[in-house]
Amino acid sequence: MRFADIDPLNRTRFPIDEWSLVETEFGQDDQGRTETLFAVGNGYLGLRGNIDEGRDGFAHGTFVNGFHETWAIRHAEEAFGFARVGQTIVNAPDAKIIRLYVDDEPLVITEAELLEYERRLDFRAGLLRRSLVWRTPAGKHVRITSRRLTSFTDRHLALMDYEVELLDADAAVTITSHILNRQDGRDEYRSGVTELPGAFDPRKAEAFTERVLQPRVQQHEGSRHLLGYQTTNSGMTLAVAAELSISTDDDYSESGTIGDDLAKYVYRVQARRGNPIRVTKAVSYHTARKVPARELADRCNRTLDRAMQLGVDEIVAEQRAWLDDFWARSDVEVPGQPSIQQAIRWNLFQLAQATARTDGAGIAAKGVSGSGYSGHYFWDSEIYVLPFLTYTAPTVARNALRFRQRMLDAARARALELNQVGALFPWRTINGLESSAYYAAGTAQYHIDADISYALVQYVQATGDEEFLARGAIDILVETARMWEDLGFWRSNADDVFHIHGVTGPDEYTTVVNDNLYTNVMARANLEQAAAAVDHLQVNHPIEHRRLIERLGVTPAEVAGWRRAAAHMHIPFDERLGVHPQDSAFLEKELWDLEHTPENRRPLLLHYHPLVIYRFQVLKQADVVLALYLQGHRFSTDQKLADFEYYDPLTTGDSTLSAVVQSIIAAEVGYHELALRYFRAALYVDLADLHHNAADGVHVASTGGVWGCLVSGFGGFRDHGGKFTFDPRLPDGWERLTFRVTLRGTRVRVDLVADQLTLTVEDGDEASVSVRGQAVRVTSDAPVTVPLDGQGPRIIGAPTMRDVTGGRRADGSLLTASIPTISLGIDDQEPPLAID
């Protein structure tokens, strides 16, 4: 069976719907995965897809972007400059819970006799719906339907409703609403993540063993109730409020109680057959770093007042209107591939849920869908998510970059702590401080400076938003360029060469090395772009340029130094093998025997000491190959092919950040079938739980990478130096690929078929691009169609290292590898273990 024909989802349970994720049978064994898949969020507030009734579940979770607790990092052996303050996202009080009792019998989904069941995450409406028919122990039939949303138009608002109808008999019905703070200091509490005893997995959040949320406010008036808290160490504050209403023709009574960790409201109904009972619950969350919880309570009340005035129908309509606009800007269409289309839209919808209302906060590795990676922000955002935002939602991209701009002072302090000038951004953080206790694979990833600068320059060039750069964002470029010039050093032989030593690239299986290719290539671009930006300001924004000089003391000699370092940057290349070494010593190492590494010893990070892994040529994720993508204009076609063929069989795929990049470059160099295989591996990372950790939250960077595979891989879109080009590769079996990119304010629809590419302006005036070297100007008057001559180079199969020589032994003899053609595991329905 061909790879492209395989669907990794159980389509009896998860039927295909191009605009929804649908579940027709409740699964108790994989609740963690489905709680992630059916989560709703808006970038600020996230509600996991827990059962409405809030009893059984894998990881009950409600998360607010940036709301965290701090704790002291204790190192077994201390050293100067080690990270000192850990940060972990806090599982906020849970306001999702609405419980049902019929004749005092509780509805417990995991035990109930369900005659009908459907759960649907609607990508166009932005709603999670559930419908079921329950046969009670007494034999009565009850239909329950519910809806849940987090608002894209009001970042502090969530809305739920819960409808009960007795189908064949009258009964006493009790519906209770809860705001429950699950943080009571119990040892088994894990920031919303349950973990098997004794398991080791650095992807999960840290455990709290003491109380985190200290009660500060309790309010109860009518059907509105509110709880307010302050975190024990970080001092952050939170308030959550809920207001309920009921609609029924039956007689009922209502009452409420409130305590430190539970606000409860109860409706008791004398329910008659055929009379629906609907309870609506509006919820508001507000958080702050320094504002007292009582003031946040006032904000919650204002949010609820506004929601009550607006009404449920209008809130739902506004949700739909926001998403109509989102899909008009962001949709990617693959006609004739319904299962792929569904998965694409689920991934794109996750990008909306992770970013839409971040409003100046960061974009966490799991968004607001779970507590994996402790809610930290990584370089993943700039490289995998920001391109999607830059070309579809520039305002959101700008906000994400402003978040990094506000971190600049902390980054300056961190650079000073590491004996550097300029700024060094943290590898993982929430509050701006480095939170990685393992410096070799954390702080040593200096490339994050270049990644942030890359995203900033890409945004400015794609949008033309020079004002953002001129009014302060240029400080990021200046301070990171200063760091690179200070970190590197000059070595003079026949020629002066600039080297960067003691860093770690994206591949965390190779750490603290000299002249990591990715780092050097990206640092070179960072230095060049900083120099160009300063010169551009001097000519085009002289007032802002003077302010920059006054603010940072930039001198012409300093700018010239950046250019000189960039021009002489050492870019490793091995003439014998014809490839770029990942670092100065990488090719001297022994090749890891992946062919004889048992699947139960994968991912390597969970089964081998780091020192074992570091001795071998083996990759956790794309490193050199990522450089080929981001700085593709600096490599020849032959170099890209040779590098891809060398590193692809050495890459374990233990990171979800890898398949998307491998897919893009595979498409470019001619491995078209392999590009599709990697794309599908990325497409189903969470939907099919291919890395066995979807329960901890959505892999947001991978969802951004899925967009990259479609647009940059198959669509062949590149933006190097503000020049927009297309060199497409439509996969075999696909009749068409359609996507949109917004270029300097003009939204262009790109329609690709086998023999032509059509560009149409959907919004705006005009755009200038290049299609396989042909200059094209498309205006709002008419679309432009460009004929395509074939699909570029095509290579059958996948790279293999069987006949390629690798490092040297101590006696100087060459090592050879016997590594099989890679397998993504989907062909035989047995995906490999992997880890981010």
Disulfide bonds with the S-S distance in Angstrom:
none
